[in-house]
Amino acid sequence: MDPITHTLIAVGSLFGAYYLGRFLYKKEGKDIDDVISALLEKLERDGFVAVEKDEDSGEKELIPISEVVAKSIEEAKKYYGKRSIRKS
């Protein structure tokens, strides 16, 4: 297969995938916000992200991992005491 034929097949496949995705997107009537919300809810449910819910607006906000780690270390110190935690 020469390079031009290979390029035409590859570009044609990319166009086909793009238009198929566009067609299916319009057919289901989903908005990108719905897709992102569903993805974040699944990640939260499975425990891959930490989320804090605002009481006033009801919006969810992602918590930085540094805060999660710091909170876990504080809880471990309270539970085990300062002397029994080893530094590695």
C-alpha positions in Angstrom: 0.0 0.0 0.0 1.5 3.3 -1.0 1.5 6.3 1.4 -1.2 8.2 -0.5 -3.7 5.4 -0.3 -2.9 4.8 3.3 -3.4 8.5 4.0 -6.7 8.6 2.2 -8.0 5.6 4.1 -6.9 7.0 7.4 -8.4 10.5 6.8 -11.6 8.9 5.4 -11.9 6.8 8.6 -11.4 9.9 10.8 -14.1 11.8 8.9 -16.5 8.8 9.1 -16.0 8.5 12.9 -16.4 12.2 13.4 -19.7 12.4 11.5 -21.0 9.2 13.1 -20.3 10.7 16.5 -22.1 13.9 15.5 -25.1 12.0 14.2 -25.4 9.8 17.4 -24.9 12.9 19.6 -27.8 14.7 17.9 -30.0 11.5 17.8 -29.7 11.0 21.6 -30.2 14.7 22.3 -27.5 14.8 25.0 -25.7 17.9 25.8 -22.0 17.9 26.7 -22.9 19.1 30.2 -25.0 16.0 30.7 -22.1 13.8 29.7 -19.7 15.6 32.0 -22.1 15.4 34.9 -22.6 11.7 34.4 -18.9 11.1 34.3 -18.2 13.1 37.4 -21.1 11.4 39.3 -19.7 8.0 38.4 -16.2 9.0 39.4 -17.5 10.3 42.7 -19.6 7.1 43.3 -16.7 4.9 42.6 -14.4 6.9 45.0 -12.0 8.3 42.4 -12.6 11.9 43.2 -13.5 13.9 46.3 -16.4 16.2 46.0 -17.9 18.8 48.4 -21.5 19.9 47.9 -22.4 23.6 48.5 -25.4 23.8 50.9 -26.7 27.1 49.4 -26.5 26.4 45.6 -26.3 22.6 45.6 -23.4 22.7 43.3 -20.6 20.2 43.7 -16.9 21.3 43.9 -13.9 19.1 43.4 -11.6 19.0 46.5 -7.8 19.0 45.8 -6.0 15.8 46.6 -3.6 17.7 49.0 -6.6 18.5 51.3 -7.7 14.9 51.3 -4.3 13.6 52.1 -3.8 16.2 54.9 -7.1 15.3 56.4 -6.3 11.6 56.3 -3.0 12.2 58.0 -4.6 14.2 60.8 -7.2 11.5 61.4 -4.5 8.9 61.5 -2.6 10.9 64.1 -5.7 11.2 66.2 -6.5 7.5 65.9 -3.0 6.0 66.4 -1.3 8.8 68.4 1.8 10.7 67.2 4.4 8.1 68.4 3.2 5.0 66.6 3.1 6.5 63.1 6.4 5.8 61.3 8.1 8.1 58.9 9.3 6.3 55.8 
